[in-house]
Every structure is written in structure tokens, then in C-alpha cells.
Amino acid sequence: MHAEPWINFDVGLFLDRFWANTINGLAYGSIYALVALGYTLVYGVLQLINFAHSEIFVLGVFGTYLTFLALGFTPGALPNLPLPAIILDLVLAGLVAMVVSGLAAVGLERVAYRPLRRRNAPRLAFLITAIGASFAIQQVIRIWRGSNPEGTIRLLPPEPLFSVFGAPVTNLQLTIILASIAMFVIADQFVNRSRLGRGIRAVAQDPATATLMGVNRERVIMITFLVGGLLAGVAGLFYLMTIPQGAVYNGGFLLGIKAFTAAVLGGIGNLRGALLGGLILGVVENWGQSLFGGDWRDVVAFVLLVLILMFRPTGILGESLARARA
């Protein structure tokens, strides 16, 4: 009897599924990028790694799921509705998810981080608080909804629209990629062109000088958390569209780590770096599962991070939020 190899190296499968994995990776990477934007915004303004952001994302997932239930959708049953009605329901669920995640992010900042700033607490205190808040929110969700994943609700079954080099592109993949890029463009233009965005960049560059120039630092921080929460809510909708059984209390743990990895990979504190890092991470991990086997998907993603940081410690782009330009 021959034991199964602990690692595969299937170049043939990698080449056969290259374009299919690339397209699928771009869809997954778009979700990583939306969550990574929240990490990078908060880090750019506060120099804080907000590890509780993954639970803000999970709250967006549950906001989406509970909206589906409120709209009358039944787990396990395919909706018998025309496409415009399904799109309208998805938009409504996305708006609810954005509100839930946005308010949760603002509440987290006011309850957990603002008292520490007022006491000039050391950075280690912020880090410990972020980790504690993450576990606290996670356990509250577990007590509220239980430990098992929620039932599967799929409003938009994937259907091929066209092919790229023989690889089908589904309506779901195309929607997620295009909508994620649109959300990124809106966030990028907000930070670079709006008055509030200039305030965010000013606080990121020099908080003391920005305050002397009349910038309300606390308001800027609140808006930063709000924007990150809104983007996490959108990511929650797209995640549940991709993985219908993904509404579970600890569903944000691994995805949150990957989103943080994407932020570091592209250059933490850099909005465009977060998008680039998310897309690269999504594609490379999908390539890796074909080349080395499905069990190695997550390993490949984090090995990529280590390699990038060895040669480019500031990430691929490496530009901070304070120096960002339109």
C-alpha cells in the first residue's frame, strides 16, 4: 500500500486550470481587498492594527443573512423571482450590511479605542484591546446565533456569461469583481478629493499639526472607522454570495488574517496597495491549490507574504496614506 503524498506538484492541472483559477482568484481577492481597505485606513490614521475588523466583517455577513430571512427567503430553496427583483433584494441586503458594519465599527471605536486615546495609553494596550474586542464580539455572535453555520441561501446562482481563454466567467464573479472595483474607486476618490478625505490624510501625516490647523481629529477617526465598516459590510454581502454557508460566528478569522495579509502585501496604509494585495493574494492562493493541492492554499498565501516582506518590507507599493495622491 502506498501512502498518499503529503504534497502534490501537478503542473498539468495548474496549466489546465490557469485561467479558471485566475478569474476565481480575482473574485476572492476582491473580497479580501474590501476588508483590507478597513485595516489600511485605520492603520494609516492611528498606526493601529484593528484586529477586531474581522468581526465587523462577520456582523456584515449576518446583517446580509438576516435581511435575506426578513425578505422571506428560505434556506435551501432557490428563489423564484425575476432578475430585477433579485438584484433589488441584493442591494437592500448590502445596504443593511453596510449600516450594521458601519455602526458596529463606530461603536467599537468609541467603546474600545477612544478611552485609550484619552489616557494616552501605549500602543501595546491598543493591540491587546483589539484582540480582546475581536474575541468578545465573536463570542457574542456565537451565544446569539449558535456555533453551527446558518442555512444556505443563494439568491444569484452562478451562470456562465462568457469565456476567457476557455475559462467561464460567471455572473457572480463578474458582479463581485466590478462592484468591488467600483467601491474601491469611490473610497479612493473620497480620501483623495473630498474635504473629509483631506482631513484623513492630514491626521495620518501629522495629528498634532492637523489639530492646530482646525481639523477635528476625533471626527476624522470616527469617519475612518465608519468608511472601513461600510466596506466590510459590502464584503460581507459578496462573501455570502460566494459562500452561501459562510454565516458562522468565527467565519471572519481566516478571512480577516488574509485581508490583513493583503494590506501588508500591497503596503499597509496605502489604499491602492490594499486593492493590489488583495487581488494578488486571491490569484496566487488559487494557483497554489492547483499546483500543490487544496490543503496548501492558505500556506501558499502566507509564504507569499513572507517572500514579499523579505525583499520589500514596506509592501509592493509602500506609500503611506499620508502621502497618497489622486
C-alpha angles and dihedrals in degrees: 000000000000119000118232112259113256090223132027127209103194108168091170093058090044092055094042093053098033098114095036090053091045092055093044089047092053090054093050091041090055089059091047089050094053091053091042090057088065092052093047095046094052093044091049093054103032105019084235128138100218100205090174088069090089089063090049085058091050090052087055089052091052091044088056094046095048090048089055089053092047089052089058101257115149123217111252096016124105113231116248097211135121116260096253090056091050091049090050091051091049091050090049092049090048092052091050090048090051092051092047095047094040094052091043091052092050091047091050091053094049096044103036110023109025095064089052092052092050089054093045089237118188119260091253089063090055091050093049091046091051092052092045092049090050093055092042094054091043093054093045088056090048092052091046100045104015132242099282124087116261120252120281118265116177116180098171113039111204113258126176114251102176140334134252112204088335095312114119119235111208129211088246095054093045092048093050095046096046095041092048092051089048091052090049092051090051092049092045093050091046092055095042104037111024126083091241089049091055088052090053091051092045093053090045091054101043120349095189095050091043090055091050089051090057101264112145099229096191091051091049091051091049091050090048091055090044094053091047090050093049091053091048089053091055089048088052091057093048092046092054090046089054098038107026092185091052097103100106131130096248096037093113098058101085095029090051091053090049092048090050088048089052091051092051092042093056095037118283112245090033118105095200090045089057091055093046093046093049094050093046092047093049093049097044095049090051090049089049095055091056095044100042104015135270094281090063097056096100093038091057091051094055095040086057089055092051092049094049093049092049091061101023110028093179093054130254097302098019097188116137125232090246092063097040116131133191 
